[in-house]
Amino acid sequence: MKRKEEEAFFKGNGKHKPLGIIHQAQVGVTSENKGVISFDDVIDLYYSLKIPYRNNAVWLMSEEACSELKKFKTHSGFYLWDKVTGKPNLFLGKPVYTTTQLGVIESGSKPILFGDFSYFWIAERGKRNIKRLSEKYADEGMIGYLTFQRVDGKLIRPEAVKTLGIK
């Protein structure tokens, strides 16, 4: 159930599910090269976010994007991720989280989000309903339950979260 909710909050289209944060966040930067992320793109994404939002910002990226960023090296062969931050769970001084809900690095995808996610509000709409299904499982001597819940998500300030778009 949590995977379906996570998918809806990231990719939802607003029809019988929330409008996903990917559709609500502003594009901060579009990659210069088709199907590729450069280190410059990521730095530009960092600075595309206004300072008040940058203070509490975190990186949220696909596993593939995280893997690509960790491979960036200096001309001397040192990895930039460790050189820039010194800690594996920080990138440019901000925490990094990964999810399977963001796209792979291909044209038209948005594999990296950066921003202050406290402006993405998730709300329950109405009561949670539980229905008892005693007849359905009576032959096995069991009782089943079916739960319904309506939730929604909204990025209250679209400028608080920026995406990296892939050309």
C-alpha atoms as an extended CHARMM CRD file, in Angstrom:
* protein
*
       167  EXT
         1         1  MET       CA              0.0000000000        0.0000000000        0.0000000000  PROA      1               0.0000000000
         2         2  LYS       CA              2.7990000000        2.4210000000        0.8210000000  PROA      2               0.0000000000
         3         3  ARG       CA              4.3370000000        1.9570000000       -2.6370000000  PROA      3               0.0000000000
         4         4  LYS       CA              1.0470000000        2.8800000000       -4.3100000000  PROA      4               0.0000000000
         5         5  GLU       CA              0.7110000000        5.9820000000       -2.1230000000  PROA      5               0.0000000000
         6         6  GLU       CA              4.3180000000        6.9750000000       -2.8360000000  PROA      6               0.0000000000
         7         7  GLU       CA              3.7210000000        6.5180000000       -6.5610000000  PROA      7               0.0000000000
         8         8  ALA       CA              0.5600000000        8.6500000000       -6.4030000000  PROA      8               0.0000000000
         9         9  PHE       CA              2.2950000000       11.4480000000       -4.4770000000  PROA      9               0.0000000000
        10        10  PHE       CA              5.1750000000       11.5110000000       -6.9820000000  PROA      10              0.0000000000
        11        11  LYS       CA              3.5550000000       10.7150000000      -10.3340000000  PROA      11              0.0000000000
        12        12  GLY       CA             -0.1890000000       11.1200000000       -9.7710000000  PROA      12              0.0000000000
        13        13  ASN       CA             -2.1970000000       12.7850000000      -12.5250000000  PROA      13              0.0000000000
        14        14  GLY       CA             -4.9680000000       14.2410000000      -10.3560000000  PROA      14              0.0000000000
        15        15  LYS       CA             -7.6050000000       11.7870000000      -11.6110000000  PROA      15              0.0000000000
        16        16  HSD       CA             -8.6700000000        9.5290000000       -8.7270000000  PROA      16              0.0000000000
        17        17  LYS       CA             -5.2670000000       10.1640000000       -7.1370000000  PROA      17              0.0000000000
        18        18  PRO       CA             -3.2850000000       13.2120000000       -6.0080000000  PROA      18              0.0000000000
        19        19  LEU       CA             -1.5240000000       15.4230000000       -8.5280000000  PROA      19              0.0000000000
        20        20  GLY       CA              2.0750000000       14.2940000000       -8.1490000000  PROA      20              0.0000000000
        21        21  ILE       CA              4.8470000000       16.5720000000       -6.9790000000  PROA      21              0.0000000000
        22        22  ILE       CA              6.6930000000       15.9880000000      -10.2710000000  PROA      22              0.0000000000
        23        23  HSD       CA              3.8700000000       17.8210000000      -12.0760000000  PROA      23              0.0000000000
        24        24  GLN       CA              3.6280000000       20.6160000000       -9.4910000000  PROA      24              0.0000000000
        25        25  ALA       CA              7.3120000000       21.5000000000       -9.0200000000  PROA      25              0.0000000000
        26        26  GLN       CA              8.9060000000       24.0370000000      -11.3070000000  PROA      26              0.0000000000
        27        27  VAL       CA             11.6380000000       23.0020000000      -13.7250000000  PROA      27              0.0000000000
        28        28  GLY       CA             14.7900000000       24.6300000000      -12.3680000000  PROA      28              0.0000000000
        29        29  VAL       CA             17.1810000000       23.4230000000      -15.0540000000  PROA      29              0.0000000000
        30        30  THR       CA             16.9920000000       21.3810000000      -18.2350000000  PROA      30              0.0000000000
        31        31  SER       CA             20.0820000000       19.3700000000      -19.1120000000  PROA      31              0.0000000000
        32        32  GLU       CA             22.1690000000       20.7000000000      -21.9710000000  PROA      32              0.0000000000
        33        33  ASN       CA             22.8690000000       17.2800000000      -23.4740000000  PROA      33              0.0000000000
        34        34  LYS       CA             20.1600000000       14.8470000000      -24.5420000000  PROA      34              0.0000000000
        35        35  GLY       CA             19.7670000000       12.0000000000      -22.0280000000  PROA      35              0.0000000000
        36        36  VAL       CA             22.7340000000       13.0840000000      -19.8580000000  PROA      36              0.0000000000
        37        37  ILE       CA             23.2270000000       14.7600000000      -16.4760000000  PROA      37              0.0000000000
        38        38  SER       CA             26.2960000000       16.9460000000      -16.0410000000  PROA      38              0.0000000000
        39        39  PHE       CA             27.7700000000       18.2460000000      -12.8140000000  PROA      39              0.0000000000
        40        40  ASP       CA             27.0840000000       21.7760000000      -14.0700000000  PROA      40              0.0000000000
        41        41  ASP       CA             23.3830000000       20.9230000000      -14.4700000000  PROA      41              0.0000000000
        42        42  VAL       CA             23.1920000000       19.8580000000      -10.8400000000  PROA      42              0.0000000000
        43        43  ILE       CA             24.9950000000       22.9750000000       -9.6050000000  PROA      43              0.0000000000
        44        44  ASP       CA             22.6210000000       25.1090000000      -11.6980000000  PROA      44              0.0000000000
        45        45  LEU       CA             19.6660000000       23.2610000000      -10.1580000000  PROA      45              0.0000000000
        46        46  TYR       CA             21.0430000000       23.9980000000       -6.6760000000  PROA      46              0.0000000000
        47        47  TYR       CA             21.2510000000       27.7220000000       -7.4200000000  PROA      47              0.0000000000
        48        48  SER       CA             17.8990000000       27.8400000000       -9.2540000000  PROA      48              0.0000000000
        49        49  LEU       CA             16.2350000000       27.4570000000       -5.8470000000  PROA      49              0.0000000000
        50        50  LYS       CA             15.8230000000       30.7230000000       -3.9370000000  PROA      50              0.0000000000
        51        51  ILE       CA             17.8840000000       31.0590000000       -0.7460000000  PROA      51              0.0000000000
        52        52  PRO       CA             14.9510000000       30.8930000000        1.7170000000  PROA      52              0.0000000000
        53        53  TYR       CA             14.0050000000       27.4700000000        0.3100000000  PROA      53              0.0000000000
        54        54  ARG       CA             17.6150000000       26.3470000000       -0.0900000000  PROA      54              0.0000000000
        55        55  ASN       CA             18.2140000000       26.6070000000        3.6690000000  PROA      55              0.0000000000
        56        56  ASN       CA             15.9980000000       23.5660000000        4.3850000000  PROA      56              0.0000000000
        57        57  ALA       CA             16.3640000000       21.8670000000        1.0090000000  PROA      57              0.0000000000
        58        58  VAL       CA             17.1420000000       18.2060000000        0.3650000000  PROA      58              0.0000000000
        59        59  TRP       CA             17.9190000000       16.2220000000       -2.7750000000  PROA      59              0.0000000000
        60        60  LEU       CA             15.4320000000       13.6020000000       -3.8880000000  PROA      60              0.0000000000
        61        61  MET       CA             16.6070000000       11.5550000000       -6.8500000000  PROA      61              0.0000000000
        62        62  SER       CA             16.2710000000        8.3090000000       -8.7040000000  PROA      62              0.0000000000
        63        63  GLU       CA             18.7440000000        5.5260000000       -7.9610000000  PROA      63              0.0000000000
        64        64  GLU       CA             20.2120000000        5.9570000000      -11.4480000000  PROA      64              0.0000000000
        65        65  ALA       CA             20.7450000000        9.7090000000      -10.9860000000  PROA      65              0.0000000000
        66        66  CYS       CA             22.3930000000        9.1290000000       -7.6050000000  PROA      66              0.0000000000
        67        67  SER       CA             24.6660000000        6.5210000000       -9.1540000000  PROA      67              0.0000000000
        68        68  GLU       CA             25.6470000000        8.9130000000      -11.9600000000  PROA      68              0.0000000000
        69        69  LEU       CA             26.4210000000       11.7510000000       -9.5490000000  PROA      69              0.0000000000
        70        70  LYS       CA             28.5990000000        9.4890000000       -7.4320000000  PROA      70              0.0000000000
        71        71  LYS       CA             30.6690000000        8.6630000000      -10.5370000000  PROA      71              0.0000000000
        72        72  PHE       CA             31.6500000000       12.2680000000      -11.3130000000  PROA      72              0.0000000000
        73        73  LYS       CA             35.4230000000       12.6670000000      -10.9730000000  PROA      73              0.0000000000
        74        74  THR       CA             37.9800000000       15.4530000000      -11.0700000000  PROA      74              0.0000000000
        75        75  HSD       CA             40.6750000000       15.4790000000      -13.7550000000  PROA      75              0.0000000000
        76        76  SER       CA             42.9230000000       13.8190000000      -11.1590000000  PROA      76              0.0000000000
        77        77  GLY       CA             40.5110000000       10.8960000000      -10.8210000000  PROA      77              0.0000000000
        78        78  PHE       CA             39.0700000000       11.7750000000       -7.3970000000  PROA      78              0.0000000000
        79        79  TYR       CA             35.3350000000       11.4100000000       -6.8880000000  PROA      79              0.0000000000
        80        80  LEU       CA             33.5920000000       14.7860000000       -6.5520000000  PROA      80              0.0000000000
        81        81  TRP       CA             30.8680000000       13.5000000000       -4.2310000000  PROA      81              0.0000000000
        82        82  ASP       CA             33.3270000000       12.7550000000       -1.4470000000  PROA      82              0.0000000000
        83        83  LYS       CA             35.6050000000       15.6850000000       -2.3090000000  PROA      83              0.0000000000
        84        84  VAL       CA             32.7830000000       18.2500000000       -2.2290000000  PROA      84              0.0000000000
        85        85  THR       CA             31.0180000000       17.0840000000        0.9190000000  PROA      85              0.0000000000
        86        86  GLY       CA             33.2130000000       14.5530000000        2.6770000000  PROA      86              0.0000000000
        87        87  LYS       CA             30.1070000000       12.5730000000        3.6250000000  PROA      87              0.0000000000
        88        88  PRO       CA             28.3730000000        9.9350000000        1.4900000000  PROA      88              0.0000000000
        89        89  ASN       CA             24.8200000000       10.9760000000        2.4270000000  PROA      89              0.0000000000
        90        90  LEU       CA             25.2900000000       14.6930000000        1.6210000000  PROA      90              0.0000000000
        91        91  PHE       CA             25.6930000000       16.3190000000       -1.7680000000  PROA      91              0.0000000000
        92        92  LEU       CA             26.6890000000       19.9960000000       -1.9480000000  PROA      92              0.0000000000
        93        93  GLY       CA             26.0610000000       20.0410000000        1.7980000000  PROA      93              0.0000000000
        94        94  LYS       CA             22.4240000000       18.8720000000        1.5480000000  PROA      94              0.0000000000
        95        95  PRO       CA             20.9290000000       15.4780000000        2.4770000000  PROA      95              0.0000000000
        96        96  VAL       CA             20.2860000000       13.0130000000       -0.3490000000  PROA      96              0.0000000000
        97        97  TYR       CA             17.3150000000       10.6290000000       -0.5060000000  PROA      97              0.0000000000
        98        98  THR       CA             16.5750000000        8.1820000000       -3.2950000000  PROA      98              0.0000000000
        99        99  THR       CA             13.3170000000        6.7580000000       -4.5730000000  PROA      99              0.0000000000
       100       100  THR       CA             12.2460000000        4.3450000000       -7.2820000000  PROA      100             0.0000000000
       101       101  GLN       CA              9.4310000000        6.7320000000       -8.2510000000  PROA      101             0.0000000000
       102       102  LEU       CA             11.5940000000        9.2170000000      -10.1520000000  PROA      102             0.0000000000
       103       103  GLY       CA             12.4730000000        8.5240000000      -13.7590000000  PROA      103             0.0000000000
       104       104  VAL       CA             15.6120000000        7.1100000000      -15.2560000000  PROA      104             0.0000000000
       105       105  ILE       CA             17.9280000000        9.4640000000      -17.0980000000  PROA      105             0.0000000000
       106       106  GLU       CA             16.2520000000        9.7310000000      -20.4940000000  PROA      106             0.0000000000
       107       107  SER       CA             14.6960000000       12.4630000000      -22.6050000000  PROA      107             0.0000000000
       108       108  GLY       CA             11.6330000000       13.9960000000      -20.9950000000  PROA      108             0.0000000000
       109       109  SER       CA             12.2560000000       12.6110000000      -17.5050000000  PROA      109             0.0000000000
       110       110  LYS       CA             12.8020000000       14.4650000000      -14.2320000000  PROA      110             0.0000000000
       111       111  PRO       CA             15.1780000000       12.2590000000      -12.2160000000  PROA      111             0.0000000000
       112       112  ILE       CA             16.1760000000       14.8520000000       -9.5790000000  PROA      112             0.0000000000
       113       113  LEU       CA             14.1210000000       17.0820000000       -7.3000000000  PROA      113             0.0000000000
       114       114  PHE       CA             15.7370000000       19.6650000000       -5.0260000000  PROA      114             0.0000000000
       115       115  GLY       CA             13.8930000000       21.8030000000       -2.5450000000  PROA      115             0.0000000000
       116       116  ASP       CA             12.1220000000       22.3220000000        0.7420000000  PROA      116             0.0000000000
       117       117  PHE       CA              9.5560000000       19.5250000000        0.8840000000  PROA      117             0.0000000000
       118       118  SER       CA              7.8610000000       20.9500000000        3.9800000000  PROA      118             0.0000000000
       119       119  TYR       CA              5.7840000000       22.8910000000        1.4260000000  PROA      119             0.0000000000
       120       120  PHE       CA              4.3940000000       19.6430000000        0.0030000000  PROA      120             0.0000000000
       121       121  TRP       CA              1.3780000000       18.9880000000        2.1630000000  PROA      121             0.0000000000
       122       122  ILE       CA             -0.3070000000       15.5990000000        2.4030000000  PROA      122             0.0000000000
       123       123  ALA       CA             -3.8040000000       15.6340000000        3.8190000000  PROA      123             0.0000000000
       124       124  GLU       CA             -6.4650000000       13.1020000000        4.6260000000  PROA      124             0.0000000000
       125       125  ARG       CA             -9.7720000000       14.0040000000        3.0550000000  PROA      125             0.0000000000
       126       126  GLY       CA            -12.6230000000       12.7440000000        5.1560000000  PROA      126             0.0000000000
       127       127  LYS       CA            -12.7460000000        9.7570000000        7.4620000000  PROA      127             0.0000000000
       128       128  ARG       CA            -11.0630000000        6.4150000000        7.0400000000  PROA      128             0.0000000000
       129       129  ASN       CA            -13.7190000000        3.7660000000        6.4160000000  PROA      129             0.0000000000
       130       130  ILE       CA            -13.3680000000        0.1210000000        7.3950000000  PROA      130             0.0000000000
       131       131  LYS       CA            -15.7210000000       -2.5090000000        6.0360000000  PROA      131             0.0000000000
       132       132  ARG       CA            -15.9850000000       -5.9420000000        7.6480000000  PROA      132             0.0000000000
       133       133  LEU       CA            -16.1090000000       -8.8540000000        5.1930000000  PROA      133             0.0000000000
       134       134  SER       CA            -17.3200000000      -11.7010000000        7.4080000000  PROA      134             0.0000000000
       135       135  GLU       CA            -19.2430000000      -13.6780000000        4.7620000000  PROA      135             0.0000000000
       136       136  LYS       CA            -16.4940000000      -13.7150000000        2.1600000000  PROA      136             0.0000000000
       137       137  TYR       CA            -14.0980000000      -15.6660000000        4.4160000000  PROA      137             0.0000000000
       138       138  ALA       CA            -16.6830000000      -17.6240000000        6.4470000000  PROA      138             0.0000000000
       139       139  ASP       CA            -15.6870000000      -20.9930000000        4.9060000000  PROA      139             0.0000000000
       140       140  GLU       CA            -12.1620000000      -20.5930000000        6.3220000000  PROA      140             0.0000000000
       141       141  GLY       CA            -13.3760000000      -19.3200000000        9.7120000000  PROA      141             0.0000000000
       142       142  MET       CA            -11.7760000000      -15.9280000000        9.0960000000  PROA      142             0.0000000000
       143       143  ILE       CA            -12.9020000000      -12.3140000000        8.8500000000  PROA      143             0.0000000000
       144       144  GLY       CA            -11.5270000000       -9.8510000000        6.2930000000  PROA      144             0.0000000000
       145       145  TYR       CA            -11.4270000000       -6.0880000000        6.4180000000  PROA      145             0.0000000000
       146       146  LEU       CA            -11.4430000000       -3.5790000000        3.5870000000  PROA      146             0.0000000000
       147       147  THR       CA            -10.1810000000       -0.0590000000        4.2890000000  PROA      147             0.0000000000
       148       148  PHE       CA            -10.8820000000        3.0970000000        2.2940000000  PROA      148             0.0000000000
       149       149  GLN       CA             -9.0570000000        6.3590000000        2.7470000000  PROA      149             0.0000000000
       150       150  ARG       CA             -8.9570000000        9.5340000000        0.6520000000  PROA      150             0.0000000000
       151       151  VAL       CA             -5.7320000000       11.4930000000        0.6440000000  PROA      151             0.0000000000
       152       152  ASP       CA             -4.4000000000       14.3760000000       -1.3850000000  PROA      152             0.0000000000
       153       153  GLY       CA             -1.0780000000       16.1500000000       -1.8300000000  PROA      153             0.0000000000
       154       154  LYS       CA             -0.3400000000       19.7150000000       -2.8530000000  PROA      154             0.0000000000
       155       155  LEU       CA              2.8470000000       21.6790000000       -3.2820000000  PROA      155             0.0000000000
       156       156  ILE       CA              1.7250000000       24.8540000000       -1.5180000000  PROA      156             0.0000000000
       157       157  ARG       CA              4.6150000000       26.8730000000       -2.9610000000  PROA      157             0.0000000000
       158       158  PRO       CA              5.6280000000       25.5220000000       -6.3790000000  PROA      158             0.0000000000
       159       159  GLU       CA              8.8540000000       27.5560000000       -6.2740000000  PROA      159             0.0000000000
       160       160  ALA       CA              9.9690000000       25.6520000000       -3.1350000000  PROA      160             0.0000000000
       161       161  VAL       CA             10.8880000000       22.5200000000       -5.1260000000  PROA      161             0.0000000000
       162       162  LYS       CA             12.7120000000       22.4840000000       -8.4540000000  PROA      162             0.0000000000
       163       163  THR       CA             13.2890000000       19.6280000000      -10.8740000000  PROA      163             0.0000000000
       164       164  LEU       CA             16.0990000000       18.7440000000      -13.2300000000  PROA      164             0.0000000000
       165       165  GLY       CA             14.5700000000       18.0690000000      -16.6160000000  PROA      165             0.0000000000
       166       166  ILE       CA             16.3590000000       15.8940000000      -19.1530000000  PROA      166             0.0000000000
       167       167  LYS       CA             16.4570000000       17.2360000000      -22.7230000000  PROA      167             0.0000000000
